[in-house]
Amino acid sequence: MLRILGKPSSINVRKVLWLCRELEIPFVNEAWGDGDASRRLDDPVFASLNPNLMVPVIEDDGFVLWESNSILRYLATSRGHTDLYPVSPRERARIDQWIDWQSSDLNPAWKYPFLSLVRGSPGYDDPQALATGVARWSEFMRVLDKQLETTQAFVSGNAFTLADIPIGLSVHRWFSVPIEHPPLERVCAYYERLSTREGFRLYGRNGTP
Ligand SMILES: N[C@@H](CCC(=O)N[C@@H](CS)C(=O)NCC(=O)O)C(=O)O
């Protein structure tokens, strides 16, 4: 049975949980990092699996892997789901482009607003830095809106793919944070389109920002 190690409140763990629902992969989820003293990320057992002390980690029949997006690619590929992650170099590259954009550009853009307004983290209380972060985040969401205007459906084209998992969770986070949301019609429609999927309702749009 596939083991998914990581608290289910983590956006990166939720990527993996959602994909498993899409692919109907049976799994057990061990909530490492959820505050329980017996599942601390600096526990030597966990540290031996991921030296970065971060979740998610999977263990699939003895094979251990960390980095959420690598896990998504591995699970889709190892289970033969070329519908979600096609083998054609150009289709695959387009999906990878949006997955990588999410982790390298979009994700860092929301860091300050999220830690400030949702987590209330110490040191994230500078109004100017907050305003800059919110503006940057909105700029990236406009980029996404433009792409969705082109596809009229999902992020990499007219079918749901692996890229919609990190992007969909990011859209949910955007709507969950108490900031001014510029009216992005296609992003709103995309959010509703994803909400018809059980995996997104269970692990994405489930009340957790
Ligand atoms: N690049 C990593 C980032 C993982 C990450 O940042 N995980 C967070 C939770 S979302 C974490 O484990 N933080 C440490 C903690 O919660 O103590 C990935 O995509 O898997």
The ligand as a Tripos MOL2 file, in Angstrom:
@<TRIPOS>MOLECULE
LIG
   20    19     1     0     0
SMALL
NO_CHARGES

@<TRIPOS>ATOM
      1 N1          9.4730   21.8510   -2.3810 N.3       1 LIG1
      2 C1          8.8170   21.0400   -1.3870 C.3       1 LIG1
      3 C2          8.2530   21.9590   -0.3240 C.3       1 LIG1
      4 C3          7.6150   21.1780    0.7890 C.3       1 LIG1
      5 C4          7.1420   22.0820    1.9100 C.2       1 LIG1
      6 O1          7.3780   23.2930    1.9260 O.2       1 LIG1
      7 N2          6.4810   21.4650    2.8620 N.am      1 LIG1
      8 C5          6.0390   22.1910    4.0320 C.3       1 LIG1
      9 C6          4.5480   21.9760    4.2480 C.3       1 LIG1
     10 S1          3.5900   22.6670    2.9260 S.3       1 LIG1
     11 C7          6.7660   21.6440    5.2440 C.2       1 LIG1
     12 O2          7.0160   20.4510    5.3310 O.2       1 LIG1
     13 N3          7.1380   22.5290    6.1640 N.am      1 LIG1
     14 C8          7.7540   22.1460    7.3840 C.3       1 LIG1
     15 C9          6.7820   22.0340    8.5020 C.2       1 LIG1
     16 O3          5.5500   22.0980    8.2560 O.co2     1 LIG1
     17 O4          7.2340   21.8800    9.6290 O.co2     1 LIG1
     18 C10         7.7000   20.2080   -2.0480 C.2       1 LIG1
     19 O5          7.0850   20.7110   -2.9980 O.co2     1 LIG1
     20 O6          7.4710   19.0820   -1.6150 O.co2     1 LIG1
@<TRIPOS>BOND
     1     1     2 1
     2     2     3 1
     3     2    18 1
     4     3     4 1
     5     4     5 1
     6     5     6 2
     7     5     7 1
     8     7     8 1
     9     8     9 1
    10     8    11 1
    11     9    10 1
    12    11    12 2
    13    11    13 1
    14    13    14 1
    15    14    15 1
    16    15    16 2
    17    15    17 1
    18    18    19 2
    19    18    20 1
@<TRIPOS>SUBSTRUCTURE
     1 LIG1         1 GROUP 0 **** ****
